Every structure is written in structure tokens, then in C-alpha cells.
Amino acid sequence: MQQASHPTVILGAGFAGLFTALHLSQQNYSYPIILIEQRDRFSFKPLLYELLSGELHSKQVYPRYQELLAGSKVKFVQDTVQSIDIHQQRVDTVSGQAFHYSNLVLALGSKTTYFATPGAAEYAMPFTSGEQAIALRQHLRRKLYQAIQTPDSEHRRLLLTVAIIGAGPAGIELACTLADLLPIWYDELGGDGSEIHVVLVNRSREILKGDVNSHLRCTVERAMKNRLIPVDFLFDAAVTKITSEGVEYRRQEQIQMLPAGTIAWTAGTAPNPLLMELPVSQNRGRLLVKPTLQLSNFPEIFAAGDCAMDSDHPQPPTAQVAYQQGIAIAQNLQRISQNKPTVPVQVQLRGTLMKLGLNEGVANLFNKVQIKGQAGHLIREGTYLQLLPNSTHNLKVTTEWLTDELFQRHRAATPMQLGQTPWLSGVATTAAALIFATPLVWRVAQPTQFQQNLSWTGVPTLLNHLTPRR
């Protein structure tokens, strides 16, 4: 059993770390909870594209931890971890603070890696946090303003070209978003939106190679071609250098150059270097854990999210996995405090969700049913908004989102489907929003009444599968 003088310390406040802390607090955990995170805001990574585009606001998907943790028993420490001594059970931060723990949760995630590509760290823009999404938006706005004032057509083409490195889910979702968004922004400035170029640069010929979404390849390829301006593909292109003028790459043994005023990097992540220094079993920098998410030789330590791996039950590094792991760790920590044995973590993959442009997406439910277009967009956003950590914040944001959808706010012009009229499109979107989002808001506001009144319809069971309640 834990010693009351030593708290449970959680390192990292992404999905895994934050949900561990909140669920411990909700369970009336009897020991102090300390959450250490270097940033002051929670980045809801699946919805950073909406933050970039303005479809959702920063208060919705980039809230302050102070707001999310209000009223909880969690002590939030904004600081950067400097070292971890797992033998002395001590964590030191760069500000000089030291924290001794009885239990430790490692949820530090991963870091952007540039694979030692010259110039990448200086000139390529990563896209993994709310801060970076806002920075990219401001950068793109500047380039559009410069382009509208540039008479030289060659220089204007450079300013209006966006190169996205990496054709995994992040690169594809970003490319689809920008291929709809940038022409609209440029048209508003008086420019010609058709001059925009969004280029997806990838080392191999396949998009989504080795990814959990690989079976959506055909759907994704069609969507990229049907944006306001089609996404250009540059495959078999090994990036050799990034400069202020564009991307140098090797293709068919020849070195070539893609001029671009904006370069976004989504090509990969690497394990947190701090964790790689720990004297524990690892696989390519990810900490090997037991099915209970504990380290084999240090049962007082749990690890989850991008930085952990159960060799017998590997899971993709996604938000839904980290979310479920955080809840499970909290339950096991509670069991430890009650002198009960820990239990294996059961993660249920409920399918995948992808953004394929403004107001368009695909929801792959349980790997059996694909829902595309605006309906897929609504399911994707509604599902992710249900994962917001704080129930009060969750209800507020979901209500705001539903209002925006019903009144067509942030609605961008997209290519019309064959035979579809704008009026019918608005009616269809409104109907879909009502059908899907209203039960979500009701479930958040009055969960008991929702369950009692709609249990006969099967809707509560379906929503519990798609968007599990906390």
C-alpha cells in the first residue's frame, strides 16, 4: 500500500496522463495527485485541423489545464521534467523542484523527428500542438498577403505552394484541410484561389502505408482529388534538404527542387529522449509494459500512450487508445491503494475517423461500416468532442458545436455533389446534425434520464460504443 507522504506523480498531460489524473480524482483517490506538464494548455490533437481552419475555437480544442482541472483534486505543475530516478523514486524538473513518488505514470508522449534532414528543424513547421496549429495559420495568412501584393508570377507561385512532408493520417488530413481552406482565404483577399498548390510529398508510392487507416486508401485518394483545389502527389521522393525556398528531394537517382513558401512536417515522431535513458526494457524507444501497463521490474511505474508498448497486445498510437489506457491506469492505481491486485487493460478499438476537407470526413465504425461526406464529418467531430476531459467543458463545447452546425457557421464552399442544390445540402446537414448531435448533448446534460428514456431504442448502447462515457 502507498505511503501517504508520497503522492502519485503523472508526467505528461496528453490524453493518457490527463485522463489518468481526472479519473483518479473522480474516484476519490485517497492519495495526492500531481500532474506535471510543460505547457499550460491541452492540445486536442485530432481536432487541430479545426483549430487551424477556424471551424472550432481555441477554447474548444485548446483549453487551459487550469480550466479542465478546476474543482478536481489534481495539483497541476507547469514545468519541464529534467530527470527521472526510478531507483530513488524521484522526479526532478528544470525549475529545481523535486518530487518523490509512490506511484509514477509515464505519459510523456513522443517528439517530432526530422530524421537528421538538413534544414528541416529550421524551415519546416511541425503540426502536433495547438500552439503549432496557430503558428501555421498565421504563417499561411502572411504568405497569402505577400502573394496578393506580388506581381512576379514565379515568386507568387512559390508563396502559394504548400509542401506537406509525409503521407500518413496527419499529412493527409492537413493536405485535405488546406486544399479547401486556402483557396477560400485567398479569394477573400481578392486573389485567384486556383493558383494555390498543396503538394503531398512522400518517400514511398503508398499513402497510409502500415497505418491503421490503410484500408481507407481508396476513399482518401478520391477525397484528395475532389477538394476545391486537388491535392498534388509527389511520391517516391526522398527529402534530402529543406531550405527557405522549398524542398530538395531525390527521385529516380536525381536531385530535384520543389519551390514552396510553406513546408509542413508530418513525417514522423520519435520516442521521448528522456525515457530512452531509463534502465528498463524498451522496443525502439518505447517502454515495454505488462498487460496491466506496469513496467516489469518496477511495478510502481505505469506507462501509456505513444511512449509505451505491450509486445503481446500492441496498439496504435491514437487518441482513443490513450484515452482508454488513462482510465484503466486510474482504476489500477485505485486497486493498489485498496490492496487489490492490478488487472490487465482491455482496449477496444471502435474504428477510425479521418478529416478529408472542410465539413467532410470518413467514419470507419468498428472496421465494418464507412460513413463518408458531411455525415462522416459530423460523426467525427461529435465523437471527438465527447472525449473532452471535463464534463462541464464537454457540454459547453458540444452545444456550441451543434449551434454552429445548425446555423451553418464556419461553412465553406465545397464542390457540390452531382444533382445536389445548396438548399438541399443545408437541409441535409441540419438534419444530420440534429439526428446525431442532439443525443450527444442530452447524454452529457442528463445521463440518467437519457438512459432511462431511450434504452429501448438501442441509441444509448450505440453511443456508448462510439463515444464511451467517462
C-alpha positions as CSV (number, residue, x, y, z in Angstrom):
1,M,0.0,0.0,0.0
2,Q,1.2,3.6,-0.7
3,Q,2.7,5.8,1.9
4,A,0.5,8.9,2.3
5,S,3.6,11.1,2.3
6,H,4.4,10.2,-1.2
7,P,1.9,11.2,-4.0
8,T,1.2,9.6,-7.3
9,V,3.0,11.6,-9.9
10,I,1.9,11.8,-13.5
11,L,4.3,13.0,-16.2
12,G,2.7,14.4,-19.3
13,A,-0.8,15.8,-19.7
14,G,-1.9,14.5,-23.1
15,F,-4.8,12.1,-23.4
16,A,-3.3,9.3,-21.3
17,G,-1.9,11.5,-18.5
18,L,-4.8,13.9,-18.2
19,F,-7.4,11.2,-18.2
20,T,-5.5,9.2,-15.6
21,A,-5.4,12.3,-13.3
22,L,-9.0,13.2,-13.8
23,H,-10.3,9.7,-13.2
24,L,-8.2,9.3,-10.1
25,S,-9.8,12.5,-8.8
26,Q,-13.3,11.3,-9.7
27,Q,-12.7,8.0,-7.9
28,N,-12.0,9.8,-4.6
29,Y,-8.4,8.5,-4.7
30,S,-7.0,8.7,-1.2
31,Y,-3.5,10.0,-2.1
32,P,-2.3,13.2,-3.6
33,I,-2.2,13.5,-7.4
34,I,0.5,15.6,-9.1
35,L,0.3,16.3,-12.8
36,I,3.5,17.7,-14.4
37,E,3.3,19.2,-17.9
38,Q,5.5,21.8,-19.6
39,R,2.6,23.5,-21.5
40,D,-0.3,25.4,-20.0
41,R,-2.9,24.2,-22.5
42,F,-4.3,20.8,-23.5
43,S,-3.9,20.2,-27.3
44,F,-6.7,18.1,-28.5
45,K,-4.6,16.7,-31.4
46,P,-7.4,15.0,-33.5
47,L,-9.1,18.4,-33.9
48,L,-6.1,20.7,-34.5
49,Y,-7.2,20.9,-38.1
50,E,-10.4,22.6,-37.0
51,L,-8.3,25.0,-34.9
52,L,-6.2,25.8,-37.9
53,S,-9.3,26.4,-40.1
54,G,-11.4,28.2,-37.6
55,E,-14.1,25.5,-37.7
56,L,-13.6,25.2,-33.9
57,H,-12.2,27.8,-31.5
58,S,-9.2,27.6,-29.2
59,K,-11.4,27.5,-26.1
60,Q,-13.0,24.4,-27.5
61,V,-10.0,22.3,-28.6
62,Y,-7.0,24.1,-27.0
63,P,-8.3,24.8,-23.4
64,R,-6.1,25.7,-20.4
65,Y,-5.4,23.0,-17.9
66,Q,-6.5,25.3,-15.2
67,E,-10.0,25.2,-16.7
68,L,-10.0,21.5,-17.2
69,L,-8.8,20.7,-13.7
70,A,-11.0,23.2,-11.9
71,G,-12.7,21.5,-9.0
72,S,-10.6,18.4,-9.1
73,K,-8.1,17.1,-6.6
74,V,-5.2,17.3,-9.1
75,K,-2.3,19.5,-8.4
76,F,-1.1,20.9,-11.7
77,V,2.6,21.8,-12.0
78,Q,3.7,23.6,-15.2
79,D,7.3,22.6,-15.5
80,T,9.6,20.5,-17.7
81,V,10.9,17.2,-16.4
82,Q,14.7,17.1,-16.3
83,S,15.4,13.7,-14.9
84,I,13.8,10.6,-13.5
85,D,15.5,8.4,-10.9
86,I,13.4,5.2,-10.8
87,H,15.6,3.7,-8.1
88,Q,15.2,6.6,-5.7
89,Q,11.6,7.2,-6.9
90,R,12.3,10.8,-7.7
91,V,11.5,13.3,-10.5
92,D,13.4,16.5,-10.9
93,T,12.3,19.5,-13.0
94,V,14.3,22.2,-14.7
95,S,13.0,24.8,-12.2
96,G,14.8,22.9,-9.4
97,Q,11.7,21.1,-7.9
98,A,12.0,17.5,-6.8
99,F,9.0,15.1,-6.4
100,H,9.2,11.8,-4.6
101,Y,6.5,9.4,-5.6
102,S,4.9,6.1,-4.5
103,N,3.5,5.5,-8.0
104,L,4.6,7.1,-11.3
105,V,2.7,7.4,-14.6
106,L,4.8,8.0,-17.6
107,A,2.7,9.6,-20.4
108,L,5.3,12.0,-22.0
109,G,4.3,11.0,-25.5
110,S,6.7,11.4,-28.4
111,K,8.6,14.1,-30.2
112,T,8.7,15.3,-33.8
113,T,11.7,13.8,-35.6
114,Y,13.3,15.2,-38.7
115,F,15.5,12.2,-39.3
116,A,18.6,14.4,-39.4
117,T,17.3,16.1,-42.6
118,P,19.4,19.3,-43.1
119,G,17.3,22.4,-42.7
120,A,14.1,20.7,-41.5
121,A,14.2,21.9,-37.9
122,E,14.8,25.5,-39.2
123,Y,12.4,25.7,-42.1
124,A,9.7,23.0,-41.7
125,M,6.7,23.6,-39.5
126,P,5.6,20.7,-37.2
127,F,1.9,20.2,-36.5
128,T,1.4,18.4,-33.2
129,S,0.1,21.1,-30.8
130,G,-2.4,23.9,-30.6
131,E,0.5,26.4,-30.5
132,Q,1.9,25.0,-33.7
133,A,-1.5,25.0,-35.4
134,I,-2.0,28.7,-34.6
135,A,1.6,29.4,-35.8
136,L,0.9,27.6,-39.1
137,R,-2.3,29.6,-39.6
138,Q,-0.5,32.9,-39.0
139,H,2.3,31.8,-41.4
140,L,-0.1,30.9,-44.1
141,R,-2.0,34.1,-43.8
142,R,1.2,36.1,-44.2
143,K,2.1,34.2,-47.3
144,L,-1.3,34.9,-48.8
145,Y,-1.0,38.6,-48.1
146,Q,2.5,38.6,-49.6
147,A,1.3,36.8,-52.7
148,I,-1.6,39.2,-53.4
149,Q,0.9,42.0,-53.5
150,T,3.5,40.2,-55.6
151,P,3.4,41.0,-59.4
152,D,6.1,38.4,-60.2
153,S,4.2,35.2,-61.2
154,E,7.1,32.8,-60.3
155,H,7.6,34.3,-56.9
156,R,3.8,34.3,-56.3
157,R,3.7,30.6,-57.2
158,L,6.3,29.9,-54.6
159,L,4.4,31.8,-51.9
160,L,1.2,30.0,-52.8
161,T,2.7,26.5,-52.7
162,V,2.4,24.4,-49.6
163,A,4.5,21.2,-49.3
164,I,3.4,18.7,-46.7
165,I,6.1,16.1,-45.9
166,G,4.6,12.7,-45.0
167,A,1.5,10.8,-46.3
168,G,0.3,9.3,-43.0
169,P,-3.0,10.4,-41.5
170,A,-1.7,13.7,-40.2
171,G,-0.3,14.7,-43.6
172,I,-3.4,13.7,-45.4
173,E,-5.8,15.4,-43.1
174,L,-3.7,18.6,-43.2
175,A,-3.5,18.5,-47.0
176,C,-7.3,18.0,-47.4
177,T,-8.0,20.8,-45.0
178,L,-5.6,23.3,-46.7
179,A,-6.8,22.3,-50.2
180,D,-10.3,23.5,-49.2
181,L,-9.3,26.3,-46.9
182,L,-6.5,28.3,-48.7
183,P,-8.5,29.0,-51.9
184,I,-11.2,30.5,-49.7
185,W,-8.8,32.6,-47.8
186,Y,-7.1,33.8,-51.0
187,D,-10.4,34.6,-52.7
188,E,-11.4,36.7,-49.8
189,L,-8.2,38.8,-50.3
190,G,-9.1,39.3,-54.0
191,G,-6.8,36.6,-55.3
192,D,-7.4,33.7,-57.6
193,G,-7.9,30.5,-55.5
194,S,-6.9,28.3,-58.4
195,E,-3.3,29.5,-58.0
196,I,-3.0,27.6,-54.7
197,H,-0.9,24.4,-54.8
198,V,-0.9,21.9,-52.0
199,V,1.6,19.1,-52.6
200,L,1.9,15.9,-50.5
201,V,5.5,14.7,-50.5
202,N,6.1,11.1,-49.6
203,R,9.1,8.7,-49.7
204,S,7.1,5.7,-50.9
205,R,4.3,5.3,-53.5
206,E,1.6,4.4,-51.0
207,I,-0.3,6.7,-48.7
208,L,-1.2,5.4,-45.2
209,K,1.5,2.7,-45.5
210,G,1.4,0.5,-42.5
211,D,-1.2,2.6,-40.8
212,V,-4.4,1.6,-39.1
213,N,-6.3,3.6,-41.7
214,S,-4.6,1.8,-44.7
215,H,-7.9,0.2,-45.7
216,L,-9.3,3.7,-46.3
217,R,-6.7,4.4,-49.1
218,C,-9.2,4.4,-52.0
219,T,-11.6,6.7,-50.1
220,V,-8.9,9.1,-49.1
221,E,-7.4,9.2,-52.6
222,R,-10.8,10.2,-54.1
223,A,-11.3,12.8,-51.4
224,M,-7.9,14.4,-52.1
225,K,-8.8,14.8,-55.8
226,N,-12.2,16.3,-55.0
227,R,-11.1,19.3,-52.9
228,L,-11.6,22.9,-54.0
229,I,-8.1,22.5,-55.5
230,P,-6.9,18.9,-55.9
231,V,-4.0,17.8,-53.7
232,D,-0.9,17.1,-55.8
233,F,1.1,14.0,-55.2
234,L,4.8,13.8,-55.2
235,F,5.7,10.2,-54.4
236,D,9.0,8.2,-54.5
237,A,10.5,11.5,-53.3
238,A,13.1,11.1,-50.5
239,V,13.6,14.5,-48.9
240,T,17.3,15.4,-48.7
241,K,17.2,19.0,-47.6
242,I,14.7,21.8,-46.5
243,T,15.6,25.4,-47.3
244,S,13.8,28.7,-47.0
245,E,12.9,28.4,-50.7
246,G,11.5,24.8,-50.7
247,V,12.1,21.1,-50.6
248,E,15.1,19.3,-52.1
249,Y,14.4,15.7,-52.8
250,R,15.9,12.7,-54.6
251,R,13.8,10.9,-57.1
252,Q,15.0,8.2,-59.5
253,E,18.6,9.0,-58.6
254,Q,18.1,12.6,-59.5
255,I,18.2,15.6,-57.1
256,Q,15.2,17.9,-57.7
257,M,13.7,21.0,-56.1
258,L,10.1,21.8,-55.2
259,P,9.8,25.6,-54.6
260,A,7.4,26.2,-51.7
261,G,6.7,29.1,-49.4
262,T,5.3,26.9,-46.7
263,I,6.6,23.5,-45.6
264,A,4.7,21.4,-43.0
265,W,6.3,18.4,-41.5
266,T,4.2,15.4,-40.6
267,A,6.7,12.7,-41.5
268,G,7.1,11.0,-38.1
269,T,7.7,11.0,-34.4
270,A,10.4,9.6,-32.2
271,P,10.3,8.4,-28.5
272,N,10.9,11.0,-25.8
273,P,14.6,11.1,-25.3
274,L,14.2,11.4,-21.5
275,L,12.5,7.9,-21.4
276,M,15.2,6.3,-23.6
277,E,17.7,7.0,-20.8
278,L,15.8,4.8,-18.3
279,P,17.3,1.5,-17.4
280,V,14.2,-0.5,-18.4
281,S,13.2,-2.8,-21.3
282,Q,12.4,-0.9,-24.5
283,N,11.5,-1.5,-28.1
284,R,12.7,1.3,-30.4
285,G,12.5,3.7,-27.5
286,R,9.0,2.7,-26.4
287,L,8.8,1.3,-22.8
288,L,7.8,-2.4,-22.7
289,V,4.9,-2.9,-20.3
290,K,2.9,-5.8,-19.0
291,P,-0.8,-6.1,-19.9
292,T,-1.5,-4.0,-16.8
293,L,0.6,-1.2,-18.3
294,Q,3.2,-1.6,-15.5
295,L,6.9,-1.9,-16.0
296,S,8.1,-5.5,-15.4
297,N,10.8,-4.8,-12.8
298,F,9.2,-1.6,-11.5
299,P,5.5,-2.3,-10.7
300,E,5.1,1.1,-9.1
301,I,5.5,2.6,-12.5
302,F,2.9,2.7,-15.3
303,A,3.4,3.9,-18.9
304,A,0.8,4.6,-21.6
305,G,0.2,6.3,-24.9
306,D,2.9,6.8,-27.5
307,C,5.7,6.0,-25.1
308,A,4.6,2.5,-24.1
309,M,4.2,-0.9,-25.8
310,D,2.7,-4.2,-24.7
311,S,4.5,-6.6,-27.0
312,D,1.7,-9.2,-26.7
313,H,-1.0,-6.7,-27.4
314,P,0.4,-3.8,-29.5
315,Q,-1.9,-0.8,-30.0
316,P,-1.8,2.1,-32.5
317,P,-0.7,5.4,-31.0
318,T,-4.1,7.0,-31.2
319,A,-6.2,9.2,-29.0
320,Q,-8.9,6.5,-28.4
321,V,-6.2,4.1,-27.2
322,A,-4.5,6.7,-24.9
323,Y,-7.9,7.7,-23.5
324,Q,-8.8,4.1,-22.6
325,Q,-5.4,3.5,-21.1
326,G,-5.6,6.5,-18.9
327,I,-8.9,5.3,-17.5
328,A,-7.5,1.8,-16.9
329,I,-4.4,3.1,-15.2
330,A,-6.5,5.2,-12.8
331,Q,-8.6,2.1,-12.0
332,N,-5.4,0.0,-11.3
333,L,-4.0,2.7,-9.1
334,Q,-7.2,2.7,-7.1
335,R,-6.9,-1.0,-6.8
336,I,-3.3,-0.7,-5.5
337,S,-4.5,1.8,-2.9
338,Q,-7.1,-0.7,-1.7
339,N,-4.5,-3.6,-1.6
340,K,-6.1,-5.3,-4.6
341,P,-4.2,-6.8,-7.5
342,T,-4.0,-4.9,-10.7
343,V,-5.9,-6.2,-13.8
344,P,-4.9,-6.4,-17.5
345,V,-6.0,-3.4,-19.6
346,Q,-8.7,-4.1,-22.2
347,V,-8.5,-1.6,-25.1
348,Q,-11.4,-1.8,-27.6
349,L,-10.8,-0.2,-31.0
350,R,-14.0,1.2,-32.2
351,G,-12.9,2.1,-35.7
352,T,-11.1,5.1,-37.1
353,L,-12.0,8.7,-38.0
354,M,-10.4,11.0,-40.6
355,K,-10.9,14.6,-41.7
356,L,-11.0,14.8,-45.5
357,G,-11.6,18.5,-46.0
358,L,-13.8,21.3,-44.6
359,N,-17.0,19.7,-43.5
360,E,-16.1,16.3,-44.9
361,G,-14.8,13.2,-43.3
362,V,-15.0,9.5,-43.1
363,A,-16.1,7.5,-40.0
364,N,-15.0,3.8,-40.2
365,L,-17.1,2.3,-37.5
366,F,-15.7,-1.0,-36.0
367,N,-13.9,-1.6,-39.3
368,K,-17.3,-2.6,-40.8
369,V,-19.2,0.5,-41.8
370,Q,-17.9,3.5,-43.6
371,I,-19.9,6.8,-43.4
372,K,-18.5,9.5,-45.7
373,G,-19.0,13.1,-46.6
374,Q,-20.7,15.6,-44.2
375,A,-22.3,12.8,-42.2
376,G,-18.8,11.4,-41.6
377,H,-17.6,14.9,-40.7
378,L,-20.4,15.2,-38.1
379,I,-19.8,11.8,-36.6
380,R,-16.0,12.5,-36.4
381,E,-16.3,15.9,-34.7
382,G,-19.2,14.8,-32.4
383,T,-17.3,11.7,-31.3
384,Y,-14.1,13.6,-30.6
385,L,-15.9,16.3,-28.7
386,Q,-17.4,13.7,-26.4
387,L,-13.8,12.8,-25.4
388,L,-13.2,16.3,-23.9
389,P,-11.8,15.7,-20.4
390,N,-14.1,17.9,-18.3
391,S,-17.9,17.2,-18.4
392,T,-18.8,20.9,-17.9
393,H,-16.4,21.9,-20.7
394,N,-17.7,19.0,-22.8
395,L,-21.3,20.1,-22.6
396,K,-20.4,23.7,-23.4
397,V,-18.3,22.9,-26.4
398,T,-20.7,20.3,-27.7
399,T,-23.6,22.7,-27.5
400,E,-21.6,25.4,-29.3
401,W,-20.6,23.0,-32.0
402,L,-24.2,21.9,-32.6
403,T,-25.2,25.5,-32.9
404,D,-22.5,26.2,-35.4
405,E,-23.6,23.2,-37.5
406,L,-27.3,24.0,-37.4
407,F,-26.7,27.6,-38.5
408,Q,-24.0,26.7,-41.0
409,R,-21.3,28.8,-39.3
410,H,-17.7,28.2,-40.5
411,R,-19.3,26.5,-43.5
412,A,-17.0,26.7,-46.5
413,A,-17.9,26.3,-50.1
414,T,-17.0,22.8,-51.3
415,P,-17.6,21.1,-54.7
416,M,-21.3,20.2,-54.9
417,Q,-22.2,16.6,-55.4
418,L,-23.9,15.7,-58.7
419,G,-27.6,16.8,-58.6
420,Q,-27.3,18.5,-55.2
421,T,-28.6,22.0,-54.6
422,P,-27.3,24.4,-51.9
423,W,-30.7,24.4,-50.2
424,L,-30.9,20.6,-50.0
425,S,-27.3,20.5,-48.8
426,G,-28.2,22.8,-45.9
427,V,-31.3,20.8,-45.0
428,A,-29.4,17.5,-45.1
429,T,-26.6,18.9,-43.0
430,T,-29.0,20.3,-40.4
431,A,-31.0,17.1,-40.3
432,A,-27.8,15.1,-39.8
433,A,-26.6,17.4,-37.1
434,L,-29.9,17.1,-35.2
435,I,-30.1,13.4,-35.6
436,F,-26.5,12.7,-34.4
437,A,-25.6,15.6,-32.1
438,T,-28.8,16.1,-30.1
439,P,-28.5,12.7,-28.3
440,L,-24.9,13.5,-27.5
441,V,-25.8,16.8,-25.8
442,W,-28.7,15.1,-23.9
443,R,-26.4,12.3,-22.7
444,V,-23.9,14.8,-21.4
445,A,-26.5,17.0,-19.7
446,Q,-28.8,14.3,-18.2
447,P,-27.1,10.9,-18.5
448,T,-29.6,9.0,-16.2
449,Q,-32.7,10.4,-17.9
450,F,-31.1,9.8,-21.3
451,Q,-30.5,6.1,-20.5
452,Q,-34.0,5.6,-19.0
453,N,-35.9,7.2,-21.8
454,L,-34.0,5.8,-24.8
455,S,-32.8,2.4,-23.6
456,W,-35.5,0.7,-25.7
457,T,-34.2,2.3,-28.9
458,G,-30.6,1.0,-28.6
459,V,-29.2,4.5,-29.1
460,P,-27.5,4.6,-25.6
461,T,-25.7,1.3,-26.4
462,L,-24.6,2.6,-29.8
463,L,-23.3,5.9,-28.4
464,N,-21.5,4.1,-25.6
465,H,-19.7,2.1,-28.2
466,L,-18.8,5.1,-30.4
467,T,-18.2,7.7,-27.6
468,P,-17.8,5.9,-24.3
469,R,-18.8,7.8,-21.2
470,R,-16.2,8.6,-18.6
